[in-house]
Amino acid sequence: MNTPMEKKKDSPPPIYWIADYLTPSDIYYHAVHEIIAYRKTRYQEMLIVNCGTLGKGLILDGVWQSSSGDDFIYHEPLVHPACVNHGGPETVLVLGGGEGATLREVLKWKTVKRVVMVDIDEEVVSACREHLPEMHQGAFDNPKTTLIIKDAVKYLEETKGEWDVIISDLTDPIEHGPSFKLFTKEYFEKCRAALKPGGFFLLQAGPVSLPSMKMHVRLVSTLKAIFKYAHSYNIHVPCLGHPWGFILAGDRPIDTLPEVSRVNKLLADKTSGEFRMFDGTTLLGLMQNPKHIRDAIEKETYVYTLESPPIFSTQEIPK
């Protein structure tokens, strides 16, 4: 028999519920106990809310982005596989990343001398700085950090061969959002040109649940058209309701069978701060995709371009 979770005495009752449509047949409901901040910006609609068991949540255009209670499950694998494969990044570019949690993880690397975060929406970043200190943990104020409010494509056009690691932590490519053209061959070409020789690119690449994985699989195909190597992996993030996909890409081989002790020694020598989910054993596991995902990636040849960008929609089930 299922036993209901004990209700916290200091938690107010939900004022409403947010329905997150995973597919046309599957809905994940999030309780909202309190609206902490609301902005209708030039680019998107933003809410920061108290979501109860998972702490505070960031919602953009009605789509759940992250929560303070489980953000480490998303942000640690978003950052560290690229840094481990590089071995000791000194310059890191973060595209998107409004909460500042991606910056937080990058700054755990003692080798990093400079990290630049480029985000298009100043109002969202400002609200996250004020209301989500649990997530950024002061990363915006670190002397190694530079925050630039700008379109990612325009910034990439101004930077060539500067970066050891580029992390693209953009919002999903929904049609009315600011990011749907930034999941294309043309965008990835600019990212590749901005990397130093031997650098790595890491992409937030959407869900990989069975009915929703088409976009992710096509993004792997698109990155393979640009980089010599592109490797898909995923982790289940509770607040997102799906297993969530990432793609690591570069022009030198990706270690898909990392030696656990070697990774742990690298982390001990070159990082500081606490890792809650990431270590050598986790990385070894992350690199092993299930067979049905590997098979789908092997068969896929579609490449996203500016003429045919991905439009992420939970209302379509791929055939």
Secondary structure, 3 states (H helix, E strand, C coil): CCCCCCCCCCCCCCCEEEEEEEECCEEEEEEECEEEEEEECCCCEEEEEECHHHCEEEEECCEEEEECCCHHHHHHHHHHHHHHHHCCCCEEEEEECCCCHHHHHHCCECCCCEEEEEECCHHHHHHHHHHCHHHHCCHHHCCCEEEEECCHHHHHCCCCCCEEEEEEECCCCCCCCCCHHHCCHHHHHHHHHHEEEEEEEEEEEEECCHHHCHHHHHHHHHHHCCCCEEEEEEEECHHHCCEEEEEEEECCCCCCCCCHHHHHHHHHHHECCCCCCCCHHHHHHHCCCCHHHHHHHHHCCCCCCCCCCCCCCCCCCCC
